[in-house]
Amino acid sequence: MAAILALFASVDVAASRGAIAWPDNWRAPFFFITDYGLSDWVLIPSLVLMILLRLAMFPMQGLWRKATGELALVSAFIFLGVGVPGLLTNLLKRVVGRGRPTEFDASGAFSFQNLFNDWTFQSFPSGHSATATAMAFTIGFLWPPLFPILLVVGIVVAMSRVPIGMHYPTDVFAGIVVGMLGAYLVRNFFARRNWLFMQMPDGRMVLKPLDGLRQLVQRAKA
């Protein structure tokens, strides 16, 4: 175990300090890219939309009520698919208490102060990495053709945390894993309740036909 930790530490330090040492014009784009990993721009609109749609359903009847309910479920899925991994990540950050690269000179790559509730010791796992990855999988579950593009974007966002000096590579990897597993957890939770997704005989989880929305679109085209 000590040898494994030593290997991780050496890789983390070499990759982190090497990336931070890049020329400023190389690093500059990553400071812009990394903001995609913030969760507010996803969580707030999806939560507000979900609440408004649920309220709008009450006076509705028939097809409009069904379609509005489907949109509310989609909004709820996006909110939870991104929010649950984010919550798990923030809890883990505080439990683990790993020092960020900014603390390397004073404490080393594997310094832990889980009782010191400060952002400088909330490095593992990376929240931005978890959010970007969770977004890729959550939207990918709803619109599979978009998944490859979103996954590439998510990985680039996750990797951006290293050259800007906010995380070690192992923090980023852990964030990616939490984001992916959290999105799957929410998707399976919905599927077990027959919300949006269903399980096929071969075990695959697939998106259910959104009949209300489909019929409204067809009616609008007619």
FISEZA-729038 format. One record per residue (C-alpha): x, y, z; residue number from 0; residue in one letter. Coordinates in steps of 0.05 Angstrom, whole numbers, plus 5000, padded with zeros to 4 digits. Layout:
(rec (X; Y; Z); NUM; 'a')
...
end
This chain:
(rec (5000; 5000; 5000); 0; 'm')
(rec (5056; 5048; 5017); 1; 'a')
(rec (5089; 5034; 4950); 2; 'a')
(rec (5023; 5048; 4913); 3; 'i')
(rec (5013; 5113; 4950); 4; 'l')
(rec (5084; 5133; 4935); 5; 'a')
(rec (5072; 5119; 4861); 6; 'l')
(rec (5008; 5160; 4861); 7; 'f')
(rec (5043; 5216; 4897); 8; 'a')
(rec (5100; 5218; 4848); 9; 's')
(rec (5053; 5218; 4787); 10; 'v')
(rec (5008; 5270; 4819); 11; 'd')
(rec (5065; 5316; 4835); 12; 'v')
(rec (5100; 5309; 4768); 13; 'a')
(rec (5036; 5319; 4727); 14; 'a')
(rec (5009; 5375; 4770); 15; 's')
(rec (5073; 5416; 4776); 16; 'r')
(rec (5090; 5403; 4704); 17; 'g')
(rec (5023; 5429; 4679); 18; 'a')
(rec (5025; 5489; 4726); 19; 'i')
(rec (5093; 5507; 4696); 20; 'a')
(rec (5065; 5512; 4626); 21; 'w')
(rec (5070; 5581; 4593); 22; 'p')
(rec (5013; 5628; 4613); 23; 'd')
(rec (4986; 5630; 4542); 24; 'n')
(rec (4979; 5553; 4544); 25; 'w')
(rec (4943; 5554; 4610); 26; 'r')
(rec (4897; 5613; 4596); 27; 'a')
(rec (4844; 5575; 4557); 28; 'p')
(rec (4836; 5525; 4614); 29; 'f')
(rec (4814; 5580; 4662); 30; 'f')
(rec (4756; 5593; 4614); 31; 'f')
(rec (4740; 5520; 4599); 32; 'i')
(rec (4739; 5500; 4672); 33; 't')
(rec (4677; 5543; 4687); 34; 'd')
(rec (4634; 5492; 4649); 35; 'y')
(rec (4645; 5448; 4709); 36; 'g')
(rec (4605; 5495; 4754); 37; 'l')
(rec (4537; 5465; 4771); 38; 's')
(rec (4495; 5528; 4784); 39; 'd')
(rec (4481; 5541; 4710); 40; 'w')
(rec (4449; 5471; 4706); 41; 'v')
(rec (4418; 5461; 4775); 42; 'l')
(rec (4382; 5527; 4782); 43; 'i')
(rec (4347; 5529; 4714); 44; 'p')
(rec (4328; 5455; 4717); 45; 's')
(rec (4300; 5462; 4788); 46; 'l')
(rec (4261; 5525; 4771); 47; 'v')
(rec (4234; 5494; 4707); 48; 'l')
(rec (4213; 5430; 4743); 49; 'm')
(rec (4174; 5470; 4796); 50; 'i')
(rec (4140; 5515; 4745); 51; 'l')
(rec (4120; 5456; 4701); 52; 'l')
(rec (4092; 5418; 4761); 53; 'r')
(rec (4051; 5478; 4781); 54; 'l')
(rec (4028; 5489; 4710); 55; 'a')
(rec (4001; 5418; 4707); 56; 'm')
(rec (3945; 5429; 4758); 57; 'f')
(rec (3895; 5464; 4713); 58; 'p')
(rec (3914; 5423; 4651); 59; 'm')
(rec (3878; 5363; 4623); 60; 'q')
(rec (3892; 5309; 4572); 61; 'g')
(rec (3950; 5314; 4524); 62; 'l')
(rec (3977; 5380; 4550); 63; 'w')
(rec (3979; 5353; 4621); 64; 'r')
(rec (4015; 5291; 4599); 65; 'k')
(rec (4067; 5329; 4558); 66; 'a')
(rec (4079; 5379; 4613); 67; 't')
(rec (4089; 5322; 4663); 68; 'g')
(rec (4141; 5290; 4617); 69; 'e')
(rec (4179; 5356; 4612); 70; 'l')
(rec (4177; 5362; 4687); 71; 'a')
(rec (4207; 5293; 4694); 72; 'l')
(rec (4262; 5310; 4645); 73; 'v')
(rec (4279; 5372; 4685); 74; 's')
(rec (4278; 5332; 4750); 75; 'a')
(rec (4324; 5280; 4719); 76; 'f')
(rec (4374; 5333; 4697); 77; 'i')
(rec (4372; 5366; 4765); 78; 'f')
(rec (4384; 5301; 4803); 79; 'l')
(rec (4431; 5271; 4752); 80; 'g')
(rec (4478; 5330; 4762); 81; 'v')
(rec (4460; 5348; 4833); 82; 'g')
(rec (4468; 5279; 4866); 83; 'v')
(rec (4540; 5269; 4842); 84; 'p')
(rec (4555; 5340; 4863); 85; 'g')
(rec (4528; 5327; 4932); 86; 'l')
(rec (4567; 5263; 4939); 87; 'l')
(rec (4630; 5298; 4916); 88; 't')
(rec (4622; 5355; 4966); 89; 'n')
(rec (4611; 5305; 5023); 90; 'l')
(rec (4673; 5265; 5003); 91; 'l')
(rec (4715; 5329; 4998); 92; 'k')
(rec (4700; 5345; 5071); 93; 'r')
(rec (4709; 5273; 5096); 94; 'v')
(rec (4776; 5263; 5059); 95; 'v')
(rec (4803; 5333; 5069); 96; 'g')
(rec (4861; 5328; 5019); 97; 'r')
(rec (4904; 5389; 5009); 98; 'g')
(rec (4902; 5422; 4940); 99; 'r')
(rec (4965; 5432; 4898); 100; 'p')
(rec (4970; 5502; 4929); 101; 't')
(rec (4988; 5467; 4995); 102; 'e')
(rec (5042; 5422; 4965); 103; 'f')
(rec (5102; 5463; 4988); 104; 'd')
(rec (5077; 5466; 5059); 105; 'a')
(rec (5044; 5398; 5067); 106; 's')
(rec (5061; 5353; 5007); 107; 'g')
(rec (5016; 5317; 4957); 108; 'a')
(rec (4982; 5272; 5007); 109; 'f')
(rec (4965; 5318; 5065); 110; 's')
(rec (4897; 5309; 5098); 111; 'f')
(rec (4859; 5354; 5146); 112; 'q')
(rec (4788; 5331; 5145); 113; 'n')
(rec (4770; 5372; 5206); 114; 'l')
(rec (4797; 5435; 5173); 115; 'f')
(rec (4735; 5459; 5135); 116; 'n')
(rec (4771; 5502; 5084); 117; 'd')
(rec (4771; 5499; 5008); 118; 'w')
(rec (4847; 5490; 5008); 119; 't')
(rec (4836; 5421; 5038); 120; 'f')
(rec (4778; 5399; 4995); 121; 'q')
(rec (4816; 5373; 4935); 122; 's')
(rec (4793; 5300; 4930); 123; 'f')
(rec (4751; 5287; 4890); 124; 'p')
(rec (4745; 5344; 4839); 125; 's')
(rec (4675; 5374; 4839); 126; 'g')
(rec (4682; 5406; 4770); 127; 'h')
(rec (4703; 5338; 4742); 128; 's')
(rec (4643; 5304; 4774); 129; 'a')
(rec (4595; 5357; 4748); 130; 't')
(rec (4621; 5357; 4677); 131; 'a')
(rec (4621; 5281; 4674); 132; 't')
(rec (4552; 5275; 4706); 133; 'a')
(rec (4525; 5325; 4656); 134; 'm')
(rec (4553; 5284; 4598); 135; 'a')
(rec (4521; 5220; 4622); 136; 'f')
(rec (4455; 5252; 4644); 137; 't')
(rec (4443; 5287; 4577); 138; 'i')
(rec (4471; 5226; 4541); 139; 'g')
(rec (4418; 5182; 4574); 140; 'f')
(rec (4364; 5229; 4547); 141; 'l')
(rec (4396; 5242; 4478); 142; 'w')
(rec (4446; 5187; 4463); 143; 'p')
(rec (4474; 5218; 4398); 144; 'p')
(rec (4500; 5277; 4439); 145; 'l')
(rec (4538; 5232; 4489); 146; 'f')
(rec (4605; 5225; 4453); 147; 'p')
(rec (4612; 5301; 4444); 148; 'i')
(rec (4590; 5316; 4515); 149; 'l')
(rec (4638; 5263; 4543); 150; 'l')
(rec (4697; 5294; 4506); 151; 'v')
(rec (4677; 5362; 4532); 152; 'v')
(rec (4670; 5334; 4602); 153; 'g')
(rec (4739; 5302; 4601); 154; 'i')
(rec (4771; 5366; 4575); 155; 'v')
(rec (4737; 5405; 4631); 156; 'v')
(rec (4760; 5354; 4682); 157; 'a')
(rec (4832; 5357; 4656); 158; 'm')
(rec (4831; 5433; 4659); 159; 's')
(rec (4832; 5429; 4735); 160; 'r')
(rec (4905; 5406; 4734); 161; 'v')
(rec (4939; 5462; 4694); 162; 'p')
(rec (4901; 5516; 4732); 163; 'i')
(rec (4929; 5487; 4797); 164; 'g')
(rec (4865; 5468; 4831); 165; 'm')
(rec (4870; 5392; 4832); 166; 'h')
(rec (4917; 5334; 4825); 167; 'y')
(rec (4904; 5282; 4769); 168; 'p')
(rec (4879; 5231; 4820); 169; 't')
(rec (4827; 5282; 4844); 170; 'd')
(rec (4804; 5291; 4773); 171; 'v')
(rec (4800; 5216; 4761); 172; 'f')
(rec (4760; 5206; 4825); 173; 'a')
(rec (4713; 5263; 4805); 174; 'g')
(rec (4701; 5230; 4737); 175; 'i')
(rec (4684; 5164; 4771); 176; 'v')
(rec (4636; 5197; 4821); 177; 'v')
(rec (4602; 5236; 4765); 178; 'g')
(rec (4592; 5174; 4723); 179; 'm')
(rec (4568; 5129; 4779); 180; 'l')
(rec (4522; 5184; 4807); 181; 'g')
(rec (4489; 5193; 4740); 182; 'a')
(rec (4478; 5119; 4733); 183; 'y')
(rec (4450; 5116; 4803); 184; 'l')
(rec (4398; 5169; 4787); 185; 'v')
(rec (4381; 5137; 4720); 186; 'r')
(rec (4370; 5069; 4753); 187; 'n')
(rec (4329; 5102; 4809); 188; 'f')
(rec (4283; 5132; 4756); 189; 'f')
(rec (4279; 5066; 4717); 190; 'a')
(rec (4258; 5026; 4778); 191; 'r')
(rec (4200; 5073; 4786); 192; 'r')
(rec (4183; 5072; 4712); 193; 'n')
(rec (4200; 5146; 4706); 194; 'w')
(rec (4228; 5165; 4637); 195; 'l')
(rec (4267; 5099; 4631); 196; 'f')
(rec (4250; 5026; 4627); 197; 'm')
(rec (4290; 4962; 4630); 198; 'q')
(rec (4291; 4918; 4569); 199; 'm')
(rec (4289; 4841; 4573); 200; 'p')
(rec (4364; 4839; 4559); 201; 'd')
(rec (4377; 4885; 4619); 202; 'g')
(rec (4389; 4950; 4581); 203; 'r')
(rec (4359; 5014; 4608); 204; 'm')
(rec (4327; 5055; 4552); 205; 'v')
(rec (4289; 5120; 4549); 206; 'l')
(rec (4214; 5110; 4546); 207; 'k')
(rec (4175; 5140; 4488); 208; 'p')
(rec (4153; 5210; 4509); 209; 'l')
(rec (4085; 5201; 4478); 210; 'd')
(rec (4055; 5266; 4503); 211; 'g')
(rec (4111; 5309; 4475); 212; 'l')
(rec (4113; 5269; 4411); 213; 'r')
(rec (4039; 5278; 4399); 214; 'q')
(rec (4043; 5353; 4412); 215; 'l')
(rec (4099; 5359; 4362); 216; 'v')
(rec (4060; 5319; 4310); 217; 'q')
(rec (3999; 5363; 4322); 218; 'r')
(rec (4040; 5426; 4313); 219; 'a')
(rec (4068; 5400; 4247); 220; 'k')
(rec (3999; 5380; 4221); 221; 'a')
end
